[in-house]
């Protein structure tokens, strides 16, 4: 990256220039940063101070800012500046100054051992950075030297102060290593050196932790230091003594959090699984925490139970495979699994009374994966041991998924309710996963429990218990094929017996029926058991989402078995739509459900139902069409148009024949006369035009009108044919009056489906020429304000070339103007528009030979296209778009090779084009590489990526890492 010239900046009362980095000016700027109420002055001061920190003068003023008479904020800045200079500008420091710099830092750390802690930490980080840069050659025993120097008796600082300063230094050293900018080869050397130096650290930590006289603050620091070092992947066996000491420290409430962190970090390091003997020794230590865990749960001590659970899960989750491999120790591992089970089922409701159980869920996935990955014989043994455990887990999870009492739930905040919802989703995912282990027996188990609950006369059951069991069923049925399960008929029979007194239970009943919709399609005789429940729920606004989505699933999956119920479904749906019980999105889903339902009826029946369903809306629309446009009637119009388009999205009367041989769905024409959707569209066409005439200026209304036809075209395909001429005429009028992207998108759909049919070519061609002419006029007036129109226009042109290149043979089409506009669109700042333009050219260039006007324009103006592409690669376009420009280069090379070889040499000739950073040799190499590659598109993309990095001065920098 180029370094910008330093700008003058304000630095307190006497505004100093940016190069005048004196102690006085730095202090003034710091005062301004901390105490000036004006935010602009603060920002100026911060910018100036950042420049000061990296300036050569920082070596001078940093030490002065650390003087004892300065306040901590100023001392902290001095220490930070030293760290920045050492970590980022190490190469500026002469080798002969290493030792004096080291000595100065040691002196300052000793002085601050009894001073400000934040300054001490910063100085330690600076010394750590120095050590990492000098290790292993210039400072071979850095850590041992640090320990020795701080243990020297002749220091003016008391023993405890020196001890804490040393521990701070040892703690930040591995942390600084993890974030350092050392080159990769140096990182490996330093890591190896630190691994050896570990021998100088751990004995000291053990001694301090086990020494009865060590104060609590020292032990705390020891545990933090150990936690920091284990992340360097220290062999687990070398950590044994310290881990044991950390387990002992768990009994001390002051040290508890630090001990948990240290143990979890030690156990979780990836390399730890190699040390199986040490892992086996850890199991009894973890099991030994069970009494402390039970006490914590009993006393409502969430922090302690959370910490102990983290330790148990870290051991189980990270090492279940290694521990399962030790078959002779199966009982101790099973005891650990049971301890984790206790954590999963910890009493109380998540997240209000406990936050621990969620930590354990991933463990159950891991354990199951590991068991199922063994060879058959070993797997059978472990299945025998762990199937009962997993059945117990299902009981525990369903208990945890239960809602609290209505009264208690009423006191929960919305955030707590949302966390509980997510927690239940996690439980649902876990149950679905567990099905792989337990199979059909799991469903039988749930069914038996539900059956006993609903048929028992001994005690009244809680709705929470019923809801949780149904939730378990729903979790499995949603993703796993239960069509062959022998318990589903019984479940469908039980559902109507459930006494629904609660919204949550009603929701789950609905979602469970929805999850079983595919099963109902195979067993239509059972539809009547559950459909009345769904229709009844439609009238309850609180069950809006669950009831509507369930009806939609039933109508989609079971439509051929629903004609006997159709009249009832339509009547209930009509009623709730008229009463406006549901929000807009649920109304749209309901219309989709009715579309599926009507698709299976006879045409006369469909038309009769459509008439009763749509008539009220048509009447409303007629009334609205007469009114003067205003925001409230606009919402009503968009809503009605949305209802119609959603109905037509799914109303498909063509029969799909399932070809079992080829497993393809074939669409057969309907032999019963005109398509009902087309009949309705023709009836309301005049009304839609009337609405449009008043709302042509409004993109939302135009979009809603276009959506009706676009969705109908997609669903009906060839059946839409009778509407093509009048729709083309309407679209032409719309677009001529006020061009909008949605009209172009609908035109593209028509081109895609009908342009290749001779009967429909004339109206499609006329519409294509008209919208092209209008859009070209828009380009002359200035297209920058309409990137969405340009985007849709480019997609339309590409579709025309793909489906019907003959559209480009028409004399009335100005192919040259279209080409030039597309080149202009390549320079837009909006990425989607540029992508669409590139897509147009990659469709156009292969047509050079077959479509004469295209060949002619490429010959005349292709050089202009190449220059625009090279400018974009040179830095004018986003790097994320380079693949699109590479596609154009590849197409030029493949289909216009002789022209490209001449153009590319000429285009790259001028100095500084496409970037001042390129040498003539680099440009020459690029053009030769491109011209050589006419087969492998991926290689061209790689060449373009390399070239754009050279153009931008980023080649070989950190910026290329994710590229």
N, C-alpha and C positions, 0 to 999 in steps of 0.2 A: 504493500500500500504506500502511496506517496504521502510524505509528511507535509501537512499544511503549514504555511507560514504562521508564526505565533502572532496573535492579534493583541493589541494593548487591552488591558482589562483593569477594572477598578479594584483597588486594594485598600479599602478603608478611606480615612479622611483625605490623605494625600494620594490621589490616584497615581499608582506607579505603572510604568510600562512593563510589558510582560517579560522583558529580559532583565529587569531590575529585581532579581530574586534575592533580596537581602533579608536578614532575620527580622528587621523592623517591619518590612512590607508584608512578610509572611504572617507576622503576628497581627498586623492590622487586618489582613484579609480573613484570618481565622475569627477575629472579633466580629467582623462584618457577617461572616457565615453563621455564627452562633447567635448573635444578638440583634442584627439589623432587622426591623420588622418588614422592610420592603423585600418582597419575594424576588424582584428583578435583581436587586443588589446582591442578594444571597446567591442567585444563580451565576452572576458575573464572578463573584468571589470564588465559588466552587470551581468554575472553569479555569480561573487563573491559578488556583491552588493545584489543580490537576497538572497544569503545565509546569508549575514550580517543582512538583514531585519528581518529574522525569528530566528536569534540567541538570546540566553539569554542576550548577551551584548547590544542588541538593546535598552533595557530599559535605559541603562546608556548613550550610545552615542547620542540617539535621542534628549534628552533635551539640550545636549551641542551643537548639530548642529543647534539648534534654537536661539543661542545667537545673539544679535543685530549686532555683528561685522562680521557675516557670510553673504555670498552672497545668493540671493533668491534660486538658484538651490540647494545649500547645505541645507538651511532651509527647502525647499520643501521635500527633501529626509528624513529629520528628522521627519517631520509631517507625511509623508507616512508610515514610519517605525512604528510610534506610532499607526496609524490606523490599520496596519496589525496585530500588537501584540494584540490590543484590540479586533478586530473582529474575529481573527482566534484562538487566544490562551487565551481566556478569563478565561478558567479553571485554567491557571497557576497563575492568580493574587489572592493573599490572600485577603479574605473578609475585613480584617482590613485596607487594603490599598485603598479601593474604594474611600473613601472621599478625601484622599490626592491627588489621581490621578485626581479626578474631579476638585479639587481646582486648581491644576497646569494647567489643560487644560483651565479653565476659565481665569486664569491669562495670559496665552499665547495668547488666543483669544483676550482679551482686548488689549494686547500690539500690536498685529498685525492688530487691527481694523484700525490703521492709517498706516499700512505697506503694504507688498506685498499681493495682492489679491489672488494669487494662493496658497500661504502658508496659508492664512486665511481660504480659502475654505477647504483645507486638514485638518486643525485643527478642523474646525466645523464638518467635517465628522467623525473625531476620537471621538469627544465629543458625537455626535449623536449615534455612535456605542456603546459607553459606556452607554448612557442613555437607549438604547434599551435592553442592557444586564442586566441593573439594574431594569428596570420597570417590574411590578408595585410594587413589594415588597420592594426592597432595595432603590428605589427612587420613591415614590408614586406620587409626583406632579412635575415630571421632567420639563415639559414644562412651567408650572406656575413659577417654580423656575428660569428657564432661563430668562423669561420675567422680573421677579422682579430684578434679579441680574444686568441685562443690563440697567435697568431704574434707578439704584442707582445714586444719584447725586454726590457721592464722587469719581467718577471715573476720572482719569487724562485725559481720551479721550473725545473729544468734542461730543456733543449730536448726531450730524449726523453720525459720525463715529461709535458710539455705536449702533445707530439705524440700520445702514446697516449691522453691524456684527451680531446683533440679527436676522435680517431678513434672512441673509445667513444661520445661524444656523437652523432657523425654516424651511427654504426651503430644506436643505439637509436631515433633519430628516425623512420625509416620503420617500424620495428617497432611503435613506440608509435602511429603513425598507423593501422596495420592493425588494432590492437586497441582504438582509441579509441572513445569513446561520442559522437562528434560527430554532430549531426543530419545528415541526408542532404545537404541543400543546402550545409552548411558543408564536408562531406567533399569535395564536388566542387571548391569554391573552394580548399581547402587542397591538394588533389591537384595542381591546376593550378599553384599557387604553388610547390610542391615540385619540379614538373617543370622550372620555370624555374630554381630554385635549384640544380638538378643541375649547372648550368654553373659553380658555385663549388666543387663537390665533386670532379668527375671529374679536372680538370687537376691538383689537389693529389694525388689518389690515384695518377695516372699518374706524376707526378714522384717520389713516395715509392717506388713499386714499381720504377722503372727506375734510381733513384739507387744506384750501387754501394755507397755508404756506409751505406745503410739497414740497420739490424740486422734479424735474422730476426723478432723479436717485432713490429716495426713493419710489416713486409711481411705478416705473418700477419693483423694487425689491418686492414690495407688491403684484403686479399682478403675478409675478413668484412664490412667496410663496403660494398664494391662489391656483394657478394652480397645485402646488405640493400636497397640502393638499386634494384637491377634489378627487384625485386618490385613497384616502383611503376610498372611498365610504361614504363620509359624506352625511347625509340626505339633499336632494336638498332644502328643505324649510329653512334649517339653512344657506344656501348659498345665499338666495334671495337678501339680502342687498348688498352683495359683487358683485353678478352678475349684479345688477342694476348699481352699481358704475363702473363696468368694461364696461358696455354699454355706460355710459357717457364718459369714458376715450377713447372710439373709435374715438371721435372727435379730440383727440390730436395725431398728426402724430407720435410723439416720442413714445407714449404708445400703438399705434395701434396693432402692432404684438403681444405684451404681452397680451393685452386685448382679442384679438381673441383666443389665445391659452388657456387662462383662461376660457373663456365662452364655447369654444368647449369641453374642458376637463370636465367642470362641467355638461354640458348637456349630454355628451356621457356616463357618468358612468352608468353601467347596472341597478343600483338600482333606477335611477332617474324616471323611468316610474311609480313608486308607488305614486309620488307626483303630481297628475294630476292638482291640483289647481295652483301649482307653474308653471307647464308647460303652463297652459292657460294664466298665467300672462306674460309669456315670449313671446308669439306670438305677442302682440302689440309692444314689444320692438324690435323684429326682423323686423316687418313690418315698424317700424319707421326708419329703415336704408335704405329704398328704394331710397330716394332722394340722400343720400350720394353715393349709388351704381350707380345711373344714372349719377351723376356728374363724378364719377371715370371712368365710361365707356366712357363718352363724352371726358374726358381729356386724355384717353389712360393710366390711372393709373391702371396697371394690378395687382399690389400688393393689393391695396384697394379692388378692385372688387373681387379678389380671396378670401381675408379674409372674406368679408361679405357673399359671397357665402358659404364658409365653415360653417359659423354660421347657415345660413338658412337650409342647408342640414343636419347638425348635429341634429337640432331640428326635421326636417321632417323625416329623415331616421330612427333615433333611437326611435321615439315615434309616428309614424303614427297610429299604432293600438290604442294606448291609446287615442290619440286625435280624431280619427274617432269614438271611442266609445262615445264621448261627442256630441251626435247628435245635441243638441241645439246650439252648437258652430260651426256648420258645415261651416258657412260663413267665420269665421275668419281663419279656417284651409284651406278652399279653397283659401283664399287670400294668405296664406303662399305657397300653391302649385303653385299659379300663379307667385309668386315671384321666386320660384325655376325654373319655366318654363322660366322666363326672363333670369335666369342664364344659362339655357341649350342653349337658343338661343342668347347668348351674341354676339354682332357683331364682325366680324373679322374671320380670318381663323385659326383654331387650327393647329399646336402649335405655329405659327409665331406671330399672333396678339393677341391671348388669350390662356390661359391654364386652364380656369375655367370650361368650359362646361363639360369636362370629369368627373369632381367631382360629377355631378348630376345624372349620368346614373343609378347608383345602387338604388337611391331613387325611380325611376319609377318602378323598379322591386318590391321593398318593398311595395310601395303603392298598386300596383296591387294585390300582394299576400294577403295583408291585406283585401282589398275589397272583393276578391273572397273567403276569408275564413269565411265571415259572413254567418249567416243563410239566407235562400232564400229571406225573406221579406226585411231585412235590406240591403242585397246585391242589390236587385232590385232598392231600393231608391238610393243607392250610384252609381249604374251603370248609372242611369239617370243623375246624377250630373257629373260623371267623364268620361263617354264615349266621350262627346264633347272635354273634356280636352285632352284625349288620341289621338283623331283625330288631335287636334292642335299639340300635341307632335310629331306625325308622320311628319307633315309639317315642324316643326322646325328641327327635326333630318335630314330629307332629304335635307333641306337647308344647314345645317352644314356639311353634307357629300359631298357637291358640291366642285369640284376642283376649285382652283383659275384660273385666266386667264393664258393662255400659257406663256405669258411673265413673269408674277409674279412667276409662278411655276418653270420657268427656273432658277430663282435666289435662290430657296430653296436649302439647303444643303441636302446631302443624308440622314443624320440623321433626319432632319425635315420631309423629304418625308416618311421615315420609320415610324416615330411617327404618321404621318397622316394616313398611311396605317393601323396601329394598331387601331387608333381611329375609322376609318371607319368599321373595323371588330367589334369593341365594339358597334357601332351604329347598324350594321347588326344584332348582337345578341339581341339587345334591341327590334328592329322591329319584329324579330321572336317571342320574348316573348309577345309583345303587341298584336300579332295576337290572342292569347288566349282570350284576353279581347274583341277585336273588331270583330274577325271572318271574314267571307267572305266579309262583307261590306268594310273591309280595302282594299281588292284586287280591288273591284269595284271602290273605291275611287281613288286608284292609276291609274287604267285603264282610268277612266274618265279624269283625269288630263293629262295623257300622250296623250290620243286621242285629247283633246282640243289643246294641245301644237303642235302636229304634223299636225293637219288639219286646224289650224287657219291661215288665210291669212293676218291677220291684221298686225302682227309684226313678225320679224324674231326671232326665238327662239335660246337660247344659248345651245350649246352642253352640257354644265355643268348641266343644268336643266333636259334635257332628260336623261343624264347618271344617275343622282341621282334617278329619278323615276324608271328607269330600275333596278338600284341597290337595291331599296326597294323591287321590285318584286322578284329579284334573292334571296335576303336574306330570304324571306318567302318560295319560291318554293324549295329551297335547302333542307329544313328540314321538311316542312309540306306538306302533301298530297294534291295537288291542282287538282287532277284528276276530281273532281266533280265541279270545279269552272266554272261558265258560262262565265267568262271574258277571260280565256286563249285563246280560238279560236280568239277572237278579238285582243289580244296581239300579237299572232303569225302573224296575218294579218298586224298589224302595223309595226312589226320589219323591213320588207323590205322597208318601207317608210322612215326609218331613214336615214338621210344624214350623213354618217360616214366620218368625216373629221379629226378624232383625235384618237390617239392610246388608250387613256383611255376609250373613248366611245366605240371603237371597242372591247376592252377587255371585257367590261361589257355586250355588246350585245352577245359576245361569251358565257360568263359564264351564262347569262340568258337562252340562248338556251340550254346549258348543263343542267341547273337546271330543264328544262322542258322536258328532254329526256324521262322520264317515261310517261309523258302525251302524248308525240308523239307516244310512243309504242301503246297506247290505241286509238290514232287518226291518223293512218298512212297517211291518205289523206293529212295531213298538212306538212309532211316531206319535200315535194318539195318546200315549201315556204321558208324554212330556210337552207336546205342543201347547195344550191349554195353559200350562204354567208360564210358558214364554210369552204367549199373547196377553195373559193377565199382567205380567211384569211390564209389558210395553207401556202401560198406563201410569207407571210410577216414575216420576222424573229422577228419583234417587237411583233407580236401576237402569238409567238411560244407556250407558255404555255397554253394560253386560247383556241386557235384553236385546238391544238392537244388533250387537255383533253376533249374538247367538242365533237370532232369527236369520241374519244374513248367511251364516255358515250352513244352517239347515236348508235354506232356500237354494244355496249353491250346490250342496252335496246331494240333496234328496229331491231335486225339483221334479223328476219324473214320477215320483210317488205322492206329490202334493196336490194334484188337481182336485181330489175330493175336499181338501181343506182350503182351496184357493179363495173361495168367496169370503170365508171367515177371516182369513189372513188379511185380504185386501180391505175388508170393512173395518177391522180393528186398526190397521195401519192408517187408513184414511182418517179415522176418528182422532188418533193421537196427533196426526199431522195438522189437522184443522184446529185442534185445541192448543197447538204450539207447545207441547209438553217438552220436546227435545231441543237441544242446541243445534246450530246449523250443521255441524259435521255429522251428528247422529241422524239428522233428517236426510242427509246425502246417502249415508249407509243404508237407511231404510228404503230409499228409492232404489238403490242397487239390489237390495234383497228382493224387492217387488219385481225388478227386471228379471232376475233369475227365475222367480216363481212363474211369471207370465210366459216365459220362453217355452215352457212345456205344455202350454194349453193349445187348443185349436185356434186358428186365426180369428174366427168369429168371436170366440170367448175373450181372446186377447183384446180385440177392438172394443168389445162391450166394457171390459174392465178398465181399459185405458180411458174410455170416454168418461166413466164415473170418477176415475182417479184424477184425470187432468183437467176436466171441465172447470172446477172451481178456480184453478190457477189461471186458466186461459181467460176466464171472466175477469179475474183480478188484474191480469196483464192488460186486457183491453181497457180497463178503467185507468190503469197507470199510464198507458200510452197516450191518453187524452190530456193528462196533467202536465203542468209546466215542470220541467226538470228541477228537482231539489234533492238534497242529500238523503232525506228519509225515503222518498220513493225510489231513489237509485238503489238503496239497500234491498228493498222489496223486489225490484226487477232482477237484480243479480241473484237473489235467493231463488226466485222462481226459475230463472234460466238454469241455475245450478241443479235444481231438482230434476228438470227435464234431461239435462245432459247426463246426470248420474243414472237415471232410469234407462236411457238409451245406451249407456256404457255396457250394461249386462243383458239387455233384452235382445236375445239372439235366437231366432226361431229356426235357423238351419240346424239340421240334425248332425251330430258328431258320431260317426260310426267308428267304434273301436276295432281297429284291425289288429287282431291278436298276433298275426304272423309277423308283421313289420312293426308292431307297437306304435303305429302312427295314428294321429287323429285326422280323419278325412272329413272335409266339410261338404255335405251334400245339399244341393239346392232344395228349396221348399216348393213343392208342387202345387201349393194352395193359392196361387195368385199373388197380388202385391204384398210386399212386406209391411206389417202393421206399423213399424216405425216410420217408414216412408209415407204411409197414408196420413199419419198424424203430422209429420213434418210438412207435408203439402198443405194440410188444413191450416196450420198455424204460420205458414211462410209469410203471408201478407202481413200478419200481425207483427211478426219479428221484424219485417222491413220497416213497419211503421214505428216500432220502438227505436230501431236503429236511426231512423231519420232524425229523431230528436236527441239521440245520445251519441252521435258519431264522434263528438269531441272527447268522449270519455273512454279512456283505454280499458277500464275495468268492465264496462258494459259490452264494448266491442269484443273483448276477450271472452266474456261469458257467452255471447252469441256464437262466436267461432268455436268455442268448446263444445256446444251442442252438436254442431255438424262434424267437428273433428272426431269426437267420440263415436258418433253414429257411423261415420265412414270406416273407422278402425274396426267396429264390431260387425257391420253389415257387409263390408267389402263389396263384391259385385252387386249385391242386392240394392246397394245405394244408387245404382246407375240411373234410375228415372229422375233423380234429383240433380244430376250433374249440370245440365244446361242452365237451369234457373239459379243454382248456387254460384256457378261461374259468373253469371251476369250480375248477381248481387255483390259478389266479392269485388268485381271490377268497379262497380259504382262506389262501394265503400272505400276502396283503396285510392280511387281517383280523387275523392273528396278530401279524405284525411288519411294519409298512409300510416298503417300501424302494423307492428311485427306479427300480431296474432293472425292477421289476414294472410300474410305471406306464409306462415306455418301451415295454415289450412290449404293454401294453394299447393304447397309442397306435398301434402297428403294426397291431394287429387292427382297431381302429376305421378306420384308413386304408384297409385292404384289403377288409374284410368288412362294415362297418356298413351300406353301401348295399344289400346283398343281403337281400331279405325273409327268406330261410330262416335267415340267421345273425343277424338283428337281435335276436331275443329273448335269446340268451345274451350277446351283446355289450352290450345295454342293461342286463341284470341286472348284469354285471361293472362297467360304467360307473357305475351308481347305487351299487353297493357301495363301489368305491374312492373315489368322491366323498364318500359318507357317512363313511367311515373317516378321510379326509383332513380333512373339516370338524371332526371330533372332535379330531383332532390340533391344529388351529388353536385350538380352545377350551383345550387343555391348554398351549399355548405353542409355536408353530412355529419359534422362532428357532434352535433347535438342529438344524433339518432343512432348510437352504436348498436342498439337492439334491432333496428330495422336493417342496418347494413349486415349484421350477423345473420338474421333470418333470410335476407336476400342471397347472401353467399351460399347458405345451405340449400336454398331453392335452386340456384344455378347448378350446384353440384348434383342434386337429385335429378335435374333435367338431363344432365350429361350422362348420368348413370342409367336412367330408365328409358330416355327417349332422346338420343343425341340429334335426331332429325329436327328438334326444336331450334337448333343452332343453324339450320340450313335456310331458314326463312329470310327472305331479302329484307323484310321490315325490321329484323333484329340487328341492331348496331353492335356487332361482336367486338369491334375495336373499342368502342366506348365502354362496353362491359369489362373488357380486359383491363383498360386503364383504371376504371373504378376499383376493380379488385386489387390492383397494385397499390392504389391509394389506401385501401382498407388494411393492407399489410402493415401500414405505419400507424394504425390506431393504438392508443395506449391500453384499450380493453382486451385482455387475453382471449376471451371467448370469440370476439370478432376476428382477431388475427388467426385463431385456429380455424374458424369457418372459411376464411379467405384462402388459407393454405390448402384446406380440403378441396376448395373449388379448383385450384391450380393442379392438384394431384389427380383430379378427374379430367381436367381439360387437356393436359399435355399428352396423355396417351391417345387422344383423339386427333392429333395433328395430321395423321395420314388419311384417316377415313372421312373427316368432316372438313371439306375444303376451306370454308371461311375461318375455321380454327387454325388450320395450318398456315394460312396467309397472315393472320394477326400475330401468331407466334414468331414467324419469320421477320415481320416488320418491327414488333415491339418486345420481343423476347429479351433483348438486351436490357431494356428498362426493368423487366421483372428480375433479371439476375442481379442488377445493381441494388434493387430494393432488398433482395434476399441477403446480399453481402453486407449492406448497411445494417440490417437487423442483426446478423451474426457478429458484426463488428462492434456491437454494443448498444444499438438503438432499441433492441427488443429485450424483453425479460429472458434470462437464461433458461427458464422453465419451458420456453417455446421452441428451443433449438431443434428438437426432434421434428417439429412440424416443418421448419425451414429446410432441414436435411431431406425430408420427403420430397420437397420441390426440386432440390438439387439432383436427387436420385432420378426423379421423373425426367428432368431436362437431359440428364446424361443418357438415360435409357432410350428416350424417344427423339431427341434433337442433338445427337452427339456432335455432329460436324459443326453445328451452330454454336454449341456450348464451348467447344475447344477453341473457337475463334474469339467468342465474347469474353470468356473468363480471363484470357491473357490480356486483352485490351482493358477490361474493367479493373484489373489489379495493378495496371501499369502506373497510374498516378501516385506520387509519393503521399504517404499519410492516409491512403484509402485501403481498406475500410477503417484502419486505426493507425494512429501515429506510432504505436508501440511495435509495429511489425517491421522486420527487415525484408528486403527484396527476396532473400533466400527462403524465408519462412512462407511468403506468399507463393513463390514458385513451387515449393514442396507441396503446399496445400492444393494448388490447382492440378498438379500432376497426380496426387493421390486420388482426388475426386474423379478425374478423367479415367483413371485406371479401373475404378470400381463400378461395374455396371450390373453386378449380380447380387451382391450382398448389401442389403439396405442397412443392416445393423452396423456394418463397418463404416458406412457413410455417416451414420449418426455419431459414432465415436470420433471420426475425423472432425466433424463440425463442433463437437463439444471441446475437443483439444484446441481447435483454432479460435473459438470464441474466448477461451480462457487466456490465450496469448494476446488476443485483441484487447482484453480488459485488464491486462497486467496481473492476472490472478494465477497464472500457471505455476504450479509448484508451491502454492501457499496453502494455509489452513482452510481457505475458502473452498478448495476443491474436494475436501474430505467427504462431504455428503453429496457430491455431484455425480 
